[in-house]
Amino acid sequence: MLPGSSNGPGPGIGGGAPVCYRHPDRETGVSCARCGRPVCPDCMTGAAVGFQCPECVRGGVQQSRPAATRFAAHPMVAGAPVTVTLAALNLLVFLVTQYLAPSWQMRLGLYSYVPVPGLSVGVAAGPSEWYRLLTSMFVHAGFLHVATNLVSLIVLGPPLERVLGRLRFLGLYLLSGLAGNALAFLVSGGALYSVGASGAIFGLLGATVVLVRFNRAPLGPVVALLVFNLVVTFSVSWIDWRAHIGGLVAGAAMAAGLVYAPRAHRVLVQGLTAAAVLAVVVGTVVVGTARLGG
């Protein structure tokens, strides 16, 4: 009961029916289901049981918590805007670098070269060139390359985005791609040129495996897809297996932190997981740069 209110209807006009607490000239036989105030038709709001007065309605709105998914993300009604945006950006960069400005493939690609000791070019040159770890994720070497990655993104992306939420899904995608590129640089930084979103795509695949395992759904189909992609990865000479493996491991680790985080500290653990993956990426690049003398 609110201060100044009563559980029963107040006195009516001339001792008759009770009057609305906001409109003393209006008699009413309806009271607020929460505080008991008499309310007229203009002041009452339908509730699960009975009606509520304007004050109780406002108080209920202020006390209610915003809706969230099981992983503390904002729920999505429909669509996958982040997936669509990433796909469009990949396609746009491909068209520009393939047909309008081919020289930008080298400027944006994961390029690193050390022709002689003490002379480093590209990512090996130091932090001023580390942007390539990100930009190379949107550059592709040909139509088949970009088409394969776009189809994979459109298939794997929307289910993950709807479950994890937009921000967490975007973080998963970008950190997986960065981790894959960081491993490629660490392993072959002295002579490296690599492009494509495959590291990020493998991160989505690793996250899908974790999510399927978390939901106790059959693992057979997704594991078969993963094995098939790994076989292709190690069978085709021009595929950068380092980016694929780095992205796969980072995506699985990131997803595990997102979905297995304890409810009481979910947001904190999720944030620390993303920070840890990013720290590993930075540490990998720093070690690779130092090893090459950049």
Secondary structure, 3 states (H helix, E strand, C coil): CCCCCCCCCCCEHHHCCEECCCCCCCECCCEECCCCCECCCCCCEECCCCEECHHHHHHHHHHCCCCCCCCCCCCCCCCCHHHHHHHHHHHHHHHHHHHHCCCHHHHHCEEEEEEECCEEEEHHHCHHHCCHHHHHHHCCCCHHHHHHHHHHHHHHHHHHHHHHCHHHHHHHHHHHHHHHHHHHHHHHCCEEEECCCHHHHHHHHHHHHHHHHHCCCCCHHHHHHHHHHHHHHHHCCCCCHHHHHHHHHHHHHHHHHHHCCCHHHHHHHHHHHHHHHHHHHHHHHHHHHHHHCC
